[in-house]
Amino acid sequence: MAGSGHDAALAAAAAAARAWLDGLPDRPVAPAADARAMLAAFSEPVPEEGADPADVVADLVRRAEPGLMATGSGRFHGWVIGGALPAAIGADWLVSAWDQNSAMSEPFPATTMIEQVAAGWVLDLLDLPREASVGFVTGGQMANTACLAAARNHVLAAHGWDVEEAGLQGAPRVHVIVGGQRHDAIDASLRALGLGASTAVVVPADDAGRTRPEAVAAAAAGVRGPTIVCLQVGNVNGGAVDAAGAIADAVRREDLWVHVDGAFGLWARAAPAYRHLVDGVERADSWATDAHKWLNTPYDCGMAICAHPGAHRRAMGMRADYLPQGDDAGLRDPVDYNPELSRRARSVPVWAALCQLGRRGLAELVERCCRMAERFAAALSEADGVEVLGQGLNQVVVRFLDPAGRDDDAHSRAVVARTQAEGTCYPSGTVWRGASCMRISVSGWRTGPEDVDRSVAAILAAHRGS
Ligand SMILES: Cc1ncc(COP(=O)(O)O)c(C=O)c1O
């Protein structure tokens, strides 16, 4: 192999990363090249001979750059994607350089104990039960799956059924109740866990996207036996928050588990000005959330949090004779709380992000994002032919009326596409209550009032066709 040193490769990566990050305020947000162009840029036979590591990195940068989305820009507003904080990026680089298999605490004490501390900090900041268990997983999808696996264990165990040993064949039926505006991640988790997505009882949401509490209570009262209720804190479109505490109080039973998908919205618990919106959420049985959204760590990092650590461990843990096991004196093995064995130390950037922000900085980040979303909603709703259909937390849903009076759906989709192509900012599209809309998410630490004002001007120009 040509070259084995890391100095030049890391220097090339650092220079490219610095250039990328420095360029974020000025570059167009959308990528210049599409997926076909990127496939063409990388399509070639397996190289027969190796190459110098620094040349590999330089070649990677040259080919990939045109196809990169500026997710760290203050004017990136697509989906729910936060930027990455500097300390979290630096920590993430070290996670790769250190290359610790962070499944077991005995052989890999540094990263696994950082994870244990980060888990405690997250429970403190989100004000969830301090004895809850935390699994650091790849993202919201896996966090929901891990929590619902623990839920499945718990509600079946209440009926004397050991689902890990006996599986689901012949098990008592598990009733699942979900909200009408749930994220599709819940359905994917239910499918993966053998609970069935289309057999769930769907409870309607109100116009804002909140699951109707009295309808959940009625649905729960209507079923006997193991039951899982899935609620949401932060709808992916309009940011709506279910009344999770009141619902949990109303449906509480030994064989019923309340799960909350709080992929981004749970972080409002760390922001005093918005905390009242998410009070009571702590009375649920499990919570799925992400660090790579509102905490602004790089991908990938989510957290599965359970108020019943035993159920969590039974659903996720694994043991093998060749794997060392930590002692039981409160030192946790990450392998017990997530579906993977070998894994990167994805909690280290969480620790670093929390050190950079502190409790106060985290509150400011969340509050600023919410205020910027409110600024978007206020400015857009003043414009002719623009309707703000929903605004909650850091999310905004907007509809554009066709000035020619023909087709508002087609016009709204065109405004999204034109805005993305123009490059000043990048909102994304959705369908909300049957209507095509633009959705705007403010999840990044860089977004300030000037970014919002420039984005609003670009969106309105796309709406007016100018
Ligand atoms: C409410 C909600 N749940 C789950 C997810 C899935 O999270 P991830 O993309 O991190 O897997 C998202 C993503 O936006 C979300 O908004």
The ligand as an SDF file (V2000), in Angstrom:
LIG
                    3D

 16 16  0  0  0  0  0  0  0  0999 V2000
  -41.2170   13.0670   15.5270 C   0  0  0  0  0  0  0  0  0  0  0  0
  -40.1520   12.2790   14.8250 C   0  0  0  0  0  0  0  0  0  0  0  0
  -39.9690   10.9870   15.1310 N   0  0  0  0  0  0  0  0  0  0  0  0
  -39.0130   10.2400   14.5550 C   0  0  0  0  0  0  0  0  0  0  0  0
  -38.1830   10.7680   13.5940 C   0  0  0  0  0  0  0  0  0  0  0  0
  -37.1170    9.9170   12.9820 C   0  0  0  0  0  0  0  0  0  0  0  0
  -35.8710   10.3170   13.4890 O   0  0  0  0  0  0  0  0  0  0  0  0
  -34.4890    9.9220   12.7830 P   0  0  0  0  0  0  0  0  0  0  0  0
  -34.5580   10.5430   11.4190 O   0  0  0  0  0  0  0  0  0  0  0  0
  -33.4440   10.5150   13.6590 O   0  0  0  0  0  0  0  0  0  0  0  0
  -34.4120    8.4300   12.7190 O   0  0  0  0  0  0  0  0  0  0  0  0
  -38.3390   12.1170   13.2250 C   0  0  0  0  0  0  0  0  0  0  0  0
  -37.5080   12.7250   12.1720 C   0  0  0  0  0  0  0  0  0  0  0  0
  -37.6770   13.8580   11.7940 O   0  0  0  0  0  0  0  0  0  0  0  0
  -39.3240   12.8890   13.8750 C   0  0  0  0  0  0  0  0  0  0  0  0
  -39.5100   14.1870   13.5880 O   0  0  0  0  0  0  0  0  0  0  0  0
  1  2  1  0
  2  3  1  0
  2 15  2  0
  3  4  2  0
  4  5  1  0
  5  6  1  0
  5 12  2  0
  6  7  1  0
  7  8  1  0
  8  9  2  0
  8 10  1  0
  8 11  1  0
 12 13  1  0
 12 15  1  0
 13 14  2  0
 15 16  1  0
M  END
$$$$
